[in-house]
Amino acid sequence: MKSAYKVLLAALALSVAFTLSVNAQVQTTTSTTAGKATREVQVERGEVVTVAGNDLVVKMEDGTIRHFPNVPESARVTVDGKQLGIHDLKPGMKLQRTITTTTAPKTITTVQTVTGKVWYVNPPNSVILSMENGKNQSFKIPQGQKFNVDGQMVDAFGLKKGMNVTATKPTPPTPPPADAPILIATKEPVAEAPTTTAQATPAPAKPAKLPKTGSEWPLVGILGLAFISASLAIKLVRVKLGF
């Protein structure tokens, strides 16, 4: 009887939580961390083929021909240790250009956090938290989820009613899989459609045979009457003609 009473209380708790459930209060923070900058130096060498205004054609060190259209006035190349502009170049000059590329990688980290007080827990599947707005919110617990309770990390089995907990979603460098999000807010249960038992549909009944309301005897009588009338008419004609 006592265990049944506990089950009833648990069911009542779940129903109240679903009634009061609202959108999950998830706090999202994003931080950007700059990594160590790297520099890549590339030296290009070639020989001037033609110069026409700001258009330059150069035969590169590997034998390829490259066309540089609309070279800006500020561009500089090294010729015999001197920095020259586009209008200082002549065919046959040996050019050298140094390209320095600096790359500073950035890591963008997004952290989602849910904070609340444990109102009911059903480890390891779900937990109901009392949120800051005074409403209760039900969550599914993803596999492996940990909770911060007063600085200590515990799993769902370590939760007790009244504990203030914080759940944080795992973040990069290893991105979490799509099926392992932070606590998942559940919706109100949807009532199942009533089940029906399929019954065999009876075959349609054969239409009842109509009663027979007519017969051949009236037709026989009419034909007989016609023959008698014809016979009388013939006799009258023979009498008149003297046969």
C-alpha positions as CSV (number, residue, x, y, z in Angstrom):
1,M,0.0,0.0,0.0
2,K,2.9,2.3,0.9
3,S,4.6,1.7,-2.4
4,A,1.4,2.3,-4.3
5,Y,1.1,5.6,-2.5
6,K,4.6,6.6,-3.6
7,V,3.8,5.7,-7.2
8,L,0.7,7.8,-7.1
9,L,2.7,10.8,-5.7
10,A,5.3,10.4,-8.5
11,A,2.6,10.3,-11.2
12,L,0.9,13.4,-9.6
13,A,4.3,15.2,-9.6
14,L,4.9,14.5,-13.3
15,S,1.4,15.7,-14.2
16,V,1.8,18.9,-12.3
17,A,5.2,19.5,-13.9
18,F,3.8,19.0,-17.4
19,T,1.0,21.4,-16.6
20,L,3.4,24.1,-15.4
21,S,6.1,23.5,-18.1
22,V,7.2,26.5,-20.1
23,N,10.0,27.1,-22.5
24,A,13.4,26.0,-21.1
25,Q,15.4,28.7,-19.6
26,V,18.7,28.0,-21.3
27,Q,21.5,30.6,-21.0
28,T,23.9,30.7,-23.9
29,T,27.3,32.3,-23.8
30,T,29.8,32.5,-26.6
31,S,33.5,33.2,-26.2
32,T,36.3,33.6,-28.8
33,T,39.9,32.5,-28.1
34,A,42.7,33.5,-30.4
35,G,45.3,30.9,-31.0
36,K,49.0,31.3,-31.7
37,A,49.7,33.3,-34.9
38,T,51.6,31.6,-37.6
39,R,53.6,33.3,-40.5
40,E,54.1,31.9,-43.9
41,V,56.8,33.5,-46.2
42,Q,56.7,32.8,-49.9
43,V,59.2,34.2,-52.4
44,E,58.3,34.6,-56.1
45,R,60.9,35.2,-58.8
46,G,60.5,36.0,-62.4
47,E,61.6,38.0,-65.5
48,V,59.7,40.9,-67.0
49,V,58.4,40.1,-70.5
50,T,56.3,43.1,-71.3
51,V,55.0,46.2,-69.5
52,A,52.0,48.2,-70.9
53,G,50.8,50.9,-68.5
54,N,49.7,49.1,-65.4
55,D,49.6,45.7,-67.0
56,L,52.6,43.4,-66.4
57,V,53.6,40.0,-68.0
58,V,56.2,38.0,-66.2
59,K,57.9,34.7,-66.9
60,M,58.1,32.9,-63.6
61,E,61.0,30.9,-62.2
62,D,59.2,27.7,-63.0
63,G,58.7,28.7,-66.7
64,T,55.1,29.7,-66.5
65,I,53.8,33.0,-67.9
66,R,51.7,35.1,-65.6
67,H,49.7,38.2,-66.5
68,F,49.2,40.8,-63.7
69,P,46.5,43.3,-64.9
70,N,45.9,46.7,-63.3
71,V,49.0,46.6,-61.0
72,P,48.4,49.3,-58.3
73,E,50.8,52.3,-58.1
74,S,51.7,51.3,-54.6
75,A,52.9,47.8,-55.5
76,R,56.7,47.3,-55.2
77,V,59.0,44.6,-56.4
78,T,62.7,44.0,-55.7
79,V,65.1,44.5,-58.6
80,D,68.9,44.2,-57.7
81,G,68.1,45.1,-54.1
82,K,66.0,48.2,-55.1
83,Q,62.2,48.6,-54.6
84,L,60.7,49.6,-57.9
85,G,57.1,50.5,-59.0
86,I,55.2,49.3,-62.1
87,H,56.4,52.2,-64.2
88,D,60.1,51.6,-63.4
89,L,60.1,48.1,-64.8
90,K,61.6,47.1,-68.2
91,P,61.6,43.9,-70.2
92,G,64.4,41.6,-69.1
93,M,64.5,42.8,-65.5
94,K,64.8,40.0,-62.8
95,L,62.0,40.5,-60.3
96,Q,61.6,39.1,-56.8
97,R,58.6,39.5,-54.6
98,T,58.2,38.3,-51.0
99,I,54.7,37.4,-49.7
100,T,54.2,37.1,-46.0
101,T,50.9,35.6,-44.8
102,T,50.0,35.8,-41.1
103,T,47.3,33.6,-39.8
104,A,45.8,33.9,-36.3
105,P,43.3,31.0,-35.7
106,K,40.3,31.7,-33.6
107,T,38.2,29.2,-31.6
108,I,34.6,30.1,-31.0
109,T,33.1,28.3,-28.1
110,T,29.4,28.2,-27.3
111,V,28.3,27.1,-23.9
112,Q,24.7,26.4,-22.9
113,T,23.8,26.2,-19.3
114,V,20.6,25.2,-17.4
115,T,20.3,26.1,-13.7
116,G,17.5,25.2,-11.3
117,K,16.4,23.4,-8.1
118,V,15.6,19.7,-8.3
119,W,11.9,19.2,-7.8
120,Y,11.7,15.6,-8.9
121,V,14.2,13.2,-10.5
122,N,13.8,9.9,-12.3
123,P,17.4,8.7,-12.9
124,P,18.8,8.3,-15.4
125,N,16.0,9.4,-17.7
126,S,14.5,12.7,-16.6
127,V,14.5,15.5,-14.0
128,I,12.1,18.3,-13.1
129,L,13.7,21.6,-12.1
130,S,12.2,24.6,-10.5
131,M,13.4,27.5,-12.6
132,E,14.1,31.1,-11.7
133,N,10.7,32.2,-12.8
134,G,9.0,29.9,-10.3
135,K,7.8,27.4,-12.9
136,N,8.7,23.8,-13.1
137,Q,10.4,22.4,-16.2
138,S,10.8,18.8,-17.2
139,F,14.0,17.7,-19.0
140,K,15.2,14.5,-20.6
141,I,18.7,13.6,-19.4
142,P,21.2,12.8,-22.3
143,Q,23.5,9.8,-21.7
144,G,26.6,10.8,-19.8
145,Q,25.2,14.2,-18.6
146,K,26.8,15.6,-15.4
147,F,25.4,18.1,-13.0
148,N,27.3,20.6,-10.9
149,V,26.1,20.5,-7.3
150,D,28.0,22.9,-5.0
151,G,31.1,22.5,-7.1
152,Q,30.9,18.7,-7.3
153,M,30.1,16.9,-10.5
154,V,27.5,14.1,-10.1
155,D,25.3,12.1,-12.5
156,A,21.5,11.7,-12.4
157,F,21.7,9.2,-9.6
158,G,23.4,11.7,-7.3
159,L,20.5,14.2,-7.5
160,K,18.2,14.8,-4.6
161,K,15.1,16.9,-4.3
162,G,16.0,20.5,-3.2
163,M,19.5,20.5,-4.7
164,N,20.6,23.5,-6.7
165,V,22.1,22.1,-9.9
166,T,23.7,23.4,-13.0
167,A,24.0,21.4,-16.3
168,T,26.4,22.4,-19.0
169,K,26.5,21.2,-22.5
170,P,29.9,19.8,-23.7
171,T,31.7,22.3,-25.9
172,P,34.6,22.2,-28.4
173,P,37.4,21.3,-29.2
174,T,35.4,18.1,-29.7
175,P,31.9,19.1,-30.8
176,P,29.1,17.0,-29.3
177,P,27.2,14.8,-31.6
178,A,23.8,16.0,-32.9
179,D,22.0,13.4,-30.7
180,A,23.6,14.5,-27.4
181,P,22.3,18.0,-26.7
182,I,21.9,19.7,-23.3
183,L,18.9,18.7,-21.2
184,I,16.0,18.4,-23.6
185,A,12.8,20.1,-22.6
186,T,9.8,17.8,-22.9
187,K,6.4,18.7,-24.0
188,E,3.1,17.8,-22.4
189,P,2.1,14.2,-23.1
190,V,-0.1,13.7,-26.1
191,A,-3.1,11.5,-25.4
192,E,-3.0,8.3,-27.4
193,A,-5.7,7.8,-29.9
194,P,-8.2,5.2,-28.8
195,T,-7.6,1.8,-30.2
196,T,-10.3,0.0,-32.1
197,T,-10.7,-3.7,-32.8
198,A,-11.1,-4.5,-36.4
199,Q,-14.3,-6.4,-37.2
200,A,-15.0,-8.4,-40.3
201,T,-17.4,-6.6,-42.6
202,P,-20.4,-8.8,-43.3
203,A,-21.0,-9.6,-46.9
204,P,-24.0,-7.7,-48.4
205,A,-27.2,-9.7,-48.2
206,K,-28.6,-11.0,-51.5
207,P,-31.7,-9.0,-52.5
208,A,-34.9,-10.9,-51.8
209,K,-36.5,-12.4,-54.8
210,L,-39.5,-10.4,-55.9
211,P,-42.8,-12.2,-55.7
212,K,-44.2,-13.3,-59.0
213,T,-47.3,-11.1,-59.7
214,G,-48.0,-12.0,-63.3
215,S,-48.8,-15.2,-65.3
216,E,-49.3,-16.4,-69.0
217,W,-53.1,-17.1,-68.6
218,P,-54.4,-13.5,-69.3
219,L,-52.4,-13.6,-72.6
220,V,-53.9,-17.0,-73.5
221,G,-57.4,-15.6,-72.8
222,I,-56.9,-12.5,-75.0
223,L,-55.6,-14.7,-77.9
224,G,-58.6,-17.0,-77.6
225,L,-61.0,-14.0,-77.6
226,A,-59.3,-12.7,-80.7
227,F,-59.7,-16.0,-82.5
228,I,-63.4,-16.2,-81.6
229,S,-64.1,-12.7,-82.9
230,A,-62.3,-13.5,-86.1
231,S,-64.4,-16.6,-86.6
232,L,-67.7,-14.7,-86.1
233,A,-66.6,-12.1,-88.5
234,I,-65.9,-14.7,-91.2
235,K,-69.3,-16.3,-90.7
236,L,-71.1,-13.0,-91.1
237,V,-69.3,-12.3,-94.3
238,R,-70.1,-15.7,-95.8
239,V,-73.8,-15.3,-94.9
240,K,-74.0,-11.9,-96.6
241,L,-72.2,-13.3,-99.7
242,G,-74.6,-16.4,-99.8
243,F,-72.0,-19.0,-99.2
